[in-house]
Amino acid sequence: MSARDEQVTQAIRDETSRFFARGGLYAAALGGVAVLALATFWLVTGDGFFALPMTFAVVGSGWSLLISAAAKRRLLTGLTRNLVMLPLVSLPTGLFLAAHFLKPAGAATFLTGPFINLYSFLVVITGFLLSARLSTLAGFVVALEYLFVFWLARPFLAAVQSGDAAFAQDLSSWPVAFNRALMFIATGTAVGGFSLLVRRLILRVIDMGRETAMVNRLFGQYVSEEARLRIVNATARLKGERVSAVVLFSDLRGFTTFSEGRAPEEVVQRLNAYFEKMVTAVHQEGGVVDKFIGDAVMATFGALNPLENPAASAMRAAEAMRAGLAALNAEWASQGLEPFENGVGLHLGDVVVGPIGSEARKDFTVIGDAVNTASRIESLCKDKGVHVIVSDAVYQRLGEPDRARFKALGTSTVKGRQESLVLWGSDLG
């Protein structure tokens, strides 16, 4: 049995045990009420007819207490479950057999009354244990017992005098009896099928819970809620998938020098304020922050959630990042704090998105040449004298108004690539 199946089985055991522990007490109490009612009728009328049903109610109440006790001890599993529940569905048979030996009309005394309906009701009760095998078996057991009791009662039923020939034939007809037995079997089978359906639903809920927990653990608070929901719904993405996406890298300039000689608390406080602006800029354009690497931000557009134009979205995010940093610097300047400067690099290419790592630890990330290239492009910002550089692959997917905001930077060779890249730069200010 897999770990998932064990978890589901244990959850079912716990819930059904609680249900039957309480339900058994309720059933016993109901049986007690029936005993008192039948005893009252017996005393008032003096009719011994009520003695056998009262005894049946006592047995049923006692068996309900037994089921409750077994459930409290978590014993309603495996063979013990069958040994407890199958006699429960056979209780009406006990009543009919007792009548066969104690009543003048034998089993026919109660066979045509309301007690016959208990068979189906008790088969349905077994369904709460969510065991398709038990419910199906209960249906067959009830069908066989009913046919046996019918065989005992048939001579008395055939002797019933009625002016309605169809009614008389219905009482003692074997085809009618077999049809009723088949209905008991069908009831058990249907309840068993329902049990399987509920188990599958439980498995699906557990799987969805695991996927949600996995996404939350891998992405933390740095992915928008919309992106999380799309990741959870797109289960294929959790297994790794090759897609075309825009990768954005943003890095602070001179941050190492800035950190020297400053208290760690100050560094962290200012860095968190900076990241807050950067993450907001990415999210508002439909991007996903993949990770923070020191003071660098890596984000993707179109890798996890579809965008109409990932290149345009990434460019607008870069512009919002620059605007957010400008606002932050103005605030810091009013406090006498030195400003931050950053560079942004964008590249479009194929990446593989999915969980990367060991069974004990995974990071949901994107990997591929496009990631490395975007990082290398960003590192050229200072040398090229601009704050935002995009590759030609990104530039060609921008609209004409957006292209006009960039200037040609010629071709450059970046580390890790043999081919030169055509680059375009802008301050997007």
C-alpha positions, 0 to 999 in steps of 0.5 A: 500500500502506498503512503497516500493510500495509507493516509486515506485509510487512516483518515477513513478509520478515524472518521468512521470510528468517530461516526459509529462510536456516536451513532451506535449510542444513538441507535441503542437509545432508539432501540431502548425507546422501541423496547419501552413502546413495545413493552407498553403495548404488551402490558396495555393490550395483553397481546403476546404478539409484541414480545418477539418484536420487543426482544428483537429491539433489545438485541438490536439495541445491544448490538448497537452498543457493541458496535459503538464500543468496537468503534471507540477502540478503533476495531472496525477494520478488516475482518473484525469490521465484517464480523461486527457489521454482517451480523447487523444486516442479518438482524431481521433474519434472526427475527424471521427465524425466531418467528418461524419456530414461535409463531403459528404462521412462522416467518410469514408473520413478519416477512410482509411487514415493515421489518423487511425494509430493514434489510436495505436500510442496514446495507446502506449503513455499511456504506458509512465505513466506505468499504465497497467490498463490505457493502457489496458482500452485505447485499449478497448476504441479505439476498441469500438470507431473504430467499432462505426465509422466503422459502420457509414462509412460502407455504404459509404465504401460499395459503393466504386467501384473497379475492385478488389473484395477483396479490396472492401470487405476489405473496408466494411467487418465486420470481417476485422473491428473486426480483426482491433479492436482486434489489438487495444485491443492487443496493449493496453494489450501489452503496459499494460504488458510492464508497469507491467514489467517496474514496476517490474524492478523498484522494483527490482532495488530499492530492490537491492539498499536497500540491497547494502546500508544495506550491506555497512552500516552494514559492512562499509569499513571493508569488501572487495568489493568482499565480499560485492558483494557476500553478495548482490547477496546472498539475503538469507544471509540477512535473517540469515543462518546456516553455518559451518565456521572458526572464528578467534579472534585476541587480543592485549596483555597488550593494556589497560596498554599501553593506560594508560597515553598516549594521545588518539590521539596516541592510536588511530593512532597506533591502526589504523595502527595495524588494517590496517595490520590485515584487509589486512591479513584477506582480502587477504585470502578471509576472512571477518572482522566481527567487532572490539571489542576494540583492538580485531579483529573478522573475519570469513572464509567461512561464507559469501563467499565460500572457498576451505579450510576455515581452511587453509585460516584462518591459512594463514591469522593468519600467515600474521597477525603475519608477518604484526605485525612484520613489524609494530613493526620493523617500530615502533622500528626505531621510538623508540616506544614500540612494540605490541604483539597479540594472535590469536585463530581459531575454526571451527564450526556452526554459524548463519550469518545474520542481528542481532538487531532491526528494527532501528539498525542491525549489520550483524554478526555471532553468535554461540558457535563457536564464543565464543569458538574462543575467549576463545581459543585466551585468552589461548595464553599467558598461553600456551606460543604461539601466535596462537592456533587452535582447533582440528577441525581446525587442522584436516582440515589442510594439513600435511605440515601445521600440522607440524608447530603446537605442541600439547598443550593437552586438555583444558577447556574453559569458557562456554563449558563443554567439553574439547578441544584438542588444537594445538599451534604455533608462525607461525613465 
